[in-house]
Amino acid sequence: MAEIISDGRRVHVEAYEYYFASKTIPGAGLGFDCDKDGNIFLDRLQPAALANLEIGRAGKDYTDEGVRDMSYNYYQPAVIRCSCGRELPLSDCMTNSCECGLEYNGGGQLLAPRSQWGDEFTNPSDADLYGPDPEAIFPEDGIDMNRTFSGLGADGRPWHES
């Protein structure tokens, strides 16, 4: 197994915006990054954004709705060191390919070369991708898959057919 440089973890980002809702267009408005107390980060605003802030504050076309919590979470994947020395984030649970051509699973285990993978991985059939054919599951005298019904009766047969 490759060397784990950092474990995967959930990351919380605390973010807020000061929001002015449009009085004429539902769902539209002006939002500006701020701290939790509503102090807008003026030094981050371009001149056009500063002009929009003044329009919002004027209150003619917008309603001041104050601070909105825009915090979010995301998953930061684990990072391993490939045997070639490169760092590789394990962002996929199945296969993570390094530039050198080696592949690892989501746990950091080295996978066999693709040439050794079975046909179901390199040339999957519909059954490999979508499961078995429904006709193989239901008996010949069973449910007609071209009909709709509302439920099954006590005997297991459909009722309210259409």
Secondary structure as GFF3:
##gff-version 3
##sequence-region A 1 162
A	DSSP	beta_strand	3	6	.	.	.	ID=ss1
A	DSSP	beta_strand	9	13	.	.	.	ID=ss2
A	DSSP	beta_strand	16	22	.	.	.	ID=ss3
A	DSSP	beta_strand	29	34	.	.	.	ID=ss4
A	DSSP	three_ten_helix	42	44	.	.	.	ID=ss5
A	DSSP	alpha_helix	47	58	.	.	.	ID=ss6
A	DSSP	beta_strand	62	69	.	.	.	ID=ss7
A	DSSP	beta_strand	72	76	.	.	.	ID=ss8
A	DSSP	beta_strand	79	81	.	.	.	ID=ss9
A	DSSP	beta_strand	87	89	.	.	.	ID=ss10
A	DSSP	beta_strand	96	97	.	.	.	ID=ss11
A	DSSP	beta_strand	103	104	.	.	.	ID=ss12
A	DSSP	three_ten_helix	114	116	.	.	.	ID=ss13
A	DSSP	alpha_helix	119	122	.	.	.	ID=ss14
A	DSSP	alpha_helix	126	130	.	.	.	ID=ss15
A	DSSP	alpha_helix	134	137	.	.	.	ID=ss16
A	DSSP	beta_strand	151	152	.	.	.	ID=ss17
A	DSSP	beta_strand	158	159	.	.	.	ID=ss18
###
